[in-house]
Amino acid sequence: MQTLVISEKPSVAISISKVLGATKKKDGYYEGNGYRVSWCVGHLIQMANPDAYDEKYAKWDMADLPIIPKDYKYEVAKATKKQFNILKKLMNDKEIDTVINACDAGREGESIFRLVYNQVNCKKKMKRLWISSMEDSAIKEGFDHLKDGEEYDNLFESAQARAIADWLVGMNISRLYSCLYNQNYSVGRVQTPTLAMIVKRDDEIANFKKEKYYTVELSMDGFILSTDRIDDKVAAEQLINLVGDKIEITDVIQNEKITKPDLPFDLTTLQRECNKYFGYSAKKTLDYAQSLYEKKLITYPRTDSRCLTEDMITSMINNILGQNDFDTERIKVIFNSSKVTDHHAIIPTVSSMSEDLSSIPESEAKVYGLIFNKLHASVGYPLIENTTKIVAIFDGFEFTSSGKVIKDEGFTKYLKEYKVKKNEDIELPNVNIGDSLKIKDKEIKEKYTQPPKHFTENTLLKSMETAGNDALKKGIEVERKGIGTPATRAGIIENLIYKGFIQRDKKNLVATHKGISLITIVADNFKSAETTAKWEMELSDISQGKSSKEEFLRRVEAEIRNELSRYKKD
């Protein structure tokens, strides 16, 4: 008898085949050593469109809403039918007694495999490979510790609940607004709240009324003393006239500022920093990271964890951190198994340490370098700065000057090349309380309040990550916080651009007229980040067996019926 292994992509199947000794190339799979190794090509099975249930649904008509099937239909994607038929034949082959799901270890990977398994009506024993690295050693270890497929039933239930909820919102609410306003609108459970954030920000900028204010600045020997905001010009003029040739120092505040390093990357923070430093879109960063993963240079990129597991300490110190000086206090912060969900933070692989990286594309090399440096920085010593604030109070107004000197650069030595602005030391002269200092020059500076900034991919990803988190129960880890998963956020942004709801303006993301008009008409609960966060909480509960798919979908159906009832008469 033989064992069938199914991965998510051909490139992953090649890596697994080599480790298992299944090296004979066949049509759509590899064979050898008691194994056959094949692959899906992304989502082979997709949810059927409404017209698969009834031909009348091909035409969009409000009278036909809601479309809520009793049993959901699935169909084979046309583009990948050939590979599906190969998998069907393999799964039903009498020689095969066990099928191993080696798709990506996450909710989507579980869904990709199970939908094929169910579609071909496979009854073979199911095992699960769950790994965070494509290194040969990680694959071997994964096959030594295969899990029973049933252990991941709840994860698949959660994946199905998410897919069906997205389908219900998309098919019903999109059709509702498109019919109402005679315009092709696409409403999505995740994309519409994201669009709403961009529209809201653009609106704040458009309606921003700048306010003039003033500061009084005194040029001293080697530094400048300045007031805070003064709204009244007359008050500023009176103050500058009252200040003589000298001013007395009323306070000198000296502190030691300690800044601890960040944790290593999850996908969202990697995407944010690659956008900030290299101008890469979230999608490009994900593509580069995926390529590095498949080349066995980094660990699994689609992660939402920023910690490492405690059993990795020895290997990390011996093989990656090496002789580098690092802060042992950071070990217990970074290596914390309780804060790791399905996968640990993104780090270089052990095998990448001995690889010649000169042949990889420059874009991938930059991403790899940033991951490498971020890891080293994360275990580095704190940045220590000596800060000084000089204060002079005159006529009830506080004049201040701030400076800082780096005492110990700590972890920042690993991140120097990424600094956008040179963080130069501003060293203030040595002055004491009670000193009366000569004023060399004085002037009134006219300034204006600044509007909020348009979203860039960096700032949008940050907002997507935290949106609606207030609605989550405190202290509970969910697979996706905020809007979307780390793995899907890039696709959401690209989809909004593709559908013409937002556009890129240099680095900024701005809403189009079409995007603004959609957000104007959509009901609050279908564009609110809080709703999305609440749903994510429930999906997390389903994956942990604490809640049921059926109950969740009943609530989603009720929300859809409620929205339709606002516009439909009995």
N, C-alpha and C positions, 0 to 999 in steps of 0.2 A: 504493500500500500504506500501511497505518496501523500505528502502534505502540500497544500496549495497556499502560497503567500501572496496577498494582494496589497500592493502599495498604492500611493496616490498618484505618482508620476513615474514615467519610464526611467528618469535619471536615478531616482531612489531605488527602483527595482534593480538596476545595474549594481549599485553598492551592496544591496542585500544579497544578490546572487553570488557575488564574489566571496562574501563571507561564508555563505552556506555551501559553496562549491557547486552551485547550479550554473554551470558555465556554457552549456549547449544552447545556442540561439535557435529558437523556434519562431513560428509566426505569432507574434503577440505575447510571448512569454519565454522564460529561460528554464532549462531543466537540468537535473543532475543531483547525485547524492541523496536521492529520496525526496527531493523538493521540486516543485514547479513554482516559479516566481513570475507573477503577472502584475498588471497595473490598471488603475482607473485613469482617465484623463479628465481630472477635475470632476465636476458633477455629471456623471453619465445619466443619472435619472433626475428628472425635474417634475415639479407639480404641473398637472395638466391645466390648460386654460379653460375658462368657463364653457366655451363651445363644445368641449369634449363631453360635458354633462348634458347639454341641450343645444342644438344648432341655433336656437333663437338668440342665445347669448353672444353670438358673433356680432350682432348689432347692439350698440349701447343704448339702452332704454331705461329710464327711471322706473317704469312700471314693473320691470323685472327684478328690481332690488328689494331685499337683500339676496345675494347669491351665497347661500350657506349650505354646501353639500352635506349629506348624511355621512357618506364615506368618501374620502378624498382619493382622486385618481392620480396616478403617476405615469409618466411616459419616458421612453428612451430619447435622449437628445439626438437629433438627426445627425449632427456633426460627428458624433462618437459611436454611432450604431455598430460599426465594424468591431471595435474593441469590446463593446458590450456583448456581442455574440460570441467572441472568443472566451470572455469570462463565463458566460452562460454554459458554454460547452465544458469548460474546465471544472466548474462548480458541480456540474451534474455527472461528471466522469466517474465511473464505478471504481477507478483506481485511487480516487481521492477520498480519504476518510476524515481529514481535518482541514479546516480553512482558517488561516491566520489573518486577522485584520492588521495590516502594517501601514495603514493610512496615517496621516499626521495625527499626533496624539492630542486631540482637542475635540470640541463639540462638532465642528464642521467635518473633520476627518472621520469621526464616528458616523455621522450622517451619510457621507459619501459611500462608505462601505456598506452600511446596513440597508440602504435603499436598493443597492444592487443585489445583496443577499436575499432580500425579501422579494424583489421583482422576479428573480429566477426561481423562487420558491425552494431555495436551498435548505436542506434539513441536516447538513453535515455539522459535526462538532465544530464550535467556533472558539478560537483563542484570540487574545489581544496582545500585540507588541506595543509597548509604551516606552519610548525613548526620547531623550532631549538632545542627542548628538548623533551625527551620521558617521562618527569615527568607527573603525572596525571593532575596536574594543567595546564600545557602547552597544553596537548591534549584537555582538556575541553575548554580552551580559544580558541584553534584552531577551534574546532567544532562550537563555538559561532560566529566565524568570518570567515566562509567559503567564498571563492572567487568563482566567475563564472569561469568555466573551460576555456572559450574563452579568458580570460585575459592572458592566458599562451600560446596562439596559436603561437605567435612569438618565444617563447622559444622552442617550439617543431619544428618549422621551422628551427631554428638554429641547434638543435640536429640532424635533418634529413640531413641538409646541411653538417654537420661535418661527419656523418656516410657515406653518399654517396661519399664525397670527399676522405675519407679514403679507401673506397671500390675501387674507380676508380684508385687511385694511386697504391694500393695493387695489383689489378688484372692486370693492364696494365704494370706498370713499373717493377714489380716483374717478370712477364712473359717475358718482353723484355730482361732483363739482363740474366735471366736464359737460354733463347734460344740462346742468343748471345754467352754466355761463357760456355754453357753446364754444369751448376752448379745450384743447387737449391738455388736461392737467394730470400730473402724476403725484399721488400722495403716498408717502412711505412712513412706516412706523418710526424709522430712524432718520431718514433723510429730511423729512419735513421739520422736525424740531431743530436740526442743524441749520437748515435754511432760515428758520425763524430767528435764530441767534444772529445770523449775518444781517438780516433785514432790520432787526432791532438796533444793532450797532450802527448801520448806515443811517438809520433814522435819527439816532442821537447826534451823529456828526452833522447831518443836514440841518437839524433844528438847533444846533449849538449857537449860542449868542456869546461872542467873546466879550470879556469885560476887561477894561483898562485898569491897571493898578500901577503903583509906584514903589520903588525902593530908594532909600538914601544910602549911598556908598561913600565910605571914607577911605582914601588911599593912605596907608601908613608905610612905614619903612619895612618892606618885605612881605606885607600882607594887606588884605582889604577887609574892613569891617562893614557889614551890611545889615540893614533892617529887614524884617519880614515884610509882607504885603501891607501897603498903606493905600486905602481906597481913595482918600481925599487929597487932591493935588495941593490944596492950600495948606493942609496939615504937613505935607512933605516939605513945602517951601518954608513954612515957619520953622520946622525942625532944622533944616540946613542953615537957616539964618541964625538960629540960636546957638548951634554948635560953634565953638570958637576955634582957636588954632590947636588946642590940645584936648585930649579926652582921657579920662581915668579908667584903668582896667578894674572891673569890679569882681571878675571871677576867671579862673583858669582851671578848666576841668580836663583831667588826664585819665584815660582809661586804657586798659588792654582789651582789645577786641579779638575774640577767638571764633573762627569760622571752621566748622567741621566739614569734611568732604561729603559729596553726594553719594548715594548708593550706585551700584552698577546699573546698566540700562535695562528697562523693559522696552517693548517695541515703540510705544508712544513717545517716551523721552528720547529714544534714538532718532525717531522721525523728526521730532522738534529740533533737536540740536543739529541734525544734518541739514534741515531747512535754514536754520539760523546761520550756520557756518559755511555751508557749501551751496545754499540755494536750491537743494534737491526737493522735489515734491515728495509728499508722504508716500505716494505710489512708487516713485523711483527708488526711494530708500528701502522700501519693502522688497522690491525686485532685486536690488543689490544684496541685501541681507539674505534673501532666499538663495541666491546664487552662491554666496559665501558658505551658507549652511550645506548646500549640496556638494560643495568642494571640500567639505569637512574642515573648514577653517574657523567657523564659529558654531556655537550651540544653537538650538532651536530658536528662531527669531520671534515667532508669533506668541510671545509670552506677556503676561501682565504682572509678573513678579519681578521685584528688584533685589531679591535676596538669593543666597545660595544655601544649599542644604549642609547640615553639619558634617555629614560623611565625606564632603568634598575638601575639607580643610587640609589634610595631609597631602593629597595629590596637588592641590593648588600651590601650597608653599614649596613643595619639592620640584614641581614641574613648570610652573608659570611665574610665580612671584620670585622664585629662586633666591639669590643672595641680596636682592634689593632690600633696602632698609624700609620696613613698614611698621605701622603702629599696631602693636599687638592688641591694644584696646579696641580696635576696629573689628577684630575677628568675630567677637560675640555679637556685634551689630549686623555684620554682613552675612555671616553663616547662621541663619535662623530658619530651621525647617518649618516652623509653625507659620511663617509668612510666605512660604512658597506654595502656590496653587498647583496647577497641572505641570508647570515647567518653571525652572529657576531662571534667574536673570541671564541676559545675553553676555557671554564671555568668549574669548578665544579658546579654541580647543588645544589640548596638550600637543596633538600632532602638528598644529600650525606653527609651534615654536621652532620646529626643525625644517619647515618648508621654505623653499625659495619663492618669495612672493613677488619677485620682479616681473613675472609674466602675466599677473592678473591685471585687468583693466584699471586705469587710474581711479575711476569712480569707486570701484569696489575696494581698492587699496586705501582710499580715504576713509571709507566706512569702517574697514577693518582696523585701521590705525586709531580711529576715534574710540572704538570699542576697547581696544588694547589699552590705550592711555586712560580711559575712564575707569577701567578695572584697577589699574595701578594707583590712580588718584584716590579711588574709593577706600583703599587701605592705607593711604598716606597720613602723615601727621597734619594737625590743624594748621590753618593759616593764622599767624599771630601778627596783629597790627597794633601799634601804639597810636592812639587817637588823642588829639588835643582840640579843645574848644575854648577860644578866647571870647570873653563876654565884657561888654561895656554898656552900662545902662545910663541913659541921659534923657531927662525930661519924660520919664515913663516909657521911652522906647528902648528896646534891646537891640544892640548892634552885636553881631557875632562873626567869627571867622573859624572855619574848621580845617584841620589838617590831619594827615596820618602818615606814618612811616612803617614800612614792613619790617618786622623784627625777625620773623621766620616764614619763608615762603611756603613751607609745608607741601601739601598735595598739589598746589598750583603749579609746581615745577613741571608736572606731567601735562599740563593743559595750556602752556604758554602760547603754542602756535595757534590756538583757537581764539585768543582774545581779540575781540572786535576792536576795542579801544585800548590803547596803552594806559594801564592803570598807574600812572606816575605817582610817586610819593609827593605829597604837598607838605613840606616841612615848615612849621611855623617858628619864628624866632623865639628865643627864650625870654618870656616876659613874666612879671609877677603881679599879684593883686596889689592895687594901690599905685602902680606905676602910672605916671602921667606922660602920655606919648604924643609926639608932635604929629599933626595931620598935614600931609603933603598936598592933598587935593580932596575936594568933595563935590559930588554931583548927584542929581536926581535921575534915576533910570526909569524910563517909561516901558512898561511890560504889558502883555496880554495873557489872559487865561487861554489854555490850549484845549482844543476839542479832543474827544477820545480818538484813538487811532483805529483805522480799518483793520480787520482781521488779516493776518498773514497765515500761512499754513501752520507755522509754529504756534501762534497764539490761539488759532482756532482749535488745534489738536488739544492744547491745554484746557480750553474751555469745554470741549467735548468730553474730556476725561473727568471733569469735575461737575458738569451740568447735572442738576437734579439730585446731587448726592445728599442734600439735606433731607430728601424724602426717604433715604435708606436707613434701615435700622443701624444704630451705632455699633461699631465693633464687629460687624459681619463682613466677611470677605465674599464678594461676589465675583463671578467670572468677568463680568464687564461692569465697571463703574461708569457712571455718566452715560453718554450716548455712543452706542456702537462698541465693538470689541477692539482691542489693539489691532487685530488682523483685518477688521472691516473698515476702519475709519478712513483709510486712504481711498478705498473704493467709493465710499459715500461722497467724499469731496469730488472725485472724478466724475461720478454719476450726476451730481448737481450741475457740473460744468457741461457735461455731454447733453443734458436735457434742457440746457439754456436757462437755468434758474439763477446761476451765478457765473461770473467770468473773472479771469485773472487780469489784473491791472498792475503790471510789473510784479512786485511781490505780494500785492494786496489781493484779497478776494472780496468782490463786491456783488451785491444782488442786482439782477436785471429787472426790467419792468415786469416781465413774466413772473419772476420769483416774488417780487413785491405783491403783485396782484393775487398770487396763490395764497400767500400768508394772510392777506387781508380777509379772504373769504373762509379759510379753514377754521373749524371750531377749535377752541382752546385746548381741549384734551387730546387732539390729534397733532398739535404742534408744540406741546409742552414737554420739556425735558423731564419734568417730575413724573409724568405718565410713563415715559420710557424707562426711567429709573425704577419705578414701582413694578413695571412688567419684568424688568431684569431681575429684581429681587425674587419674584415668583418663579422665573425660569431657573434661577440658582437653587431655589427650594425644590423644584422638580428634579433637578440633576442630583440632589442629595436624598431624594426619596421622601422629602418632608411635605410635598404637595403633589397634586395630580394634574396631568396634562388636561384632562377633561374639564376639571373645575376652572382652570385658567382660561381655556377656550370659551367656556360658557360666559365668563365675564367679558371677554373681548367681543363676543357676538352681541351681548347685551348693549355694550357701548356703541357698536355699529348700528344696531336697531334703533337705539335712542337718537343718534344723529340723523338717521333717515326719517324718523318720525317728525322732525322739525320741518321737513319740506314736503313730506308725502301726506296726502289726505286719504283717509280710509275710503 
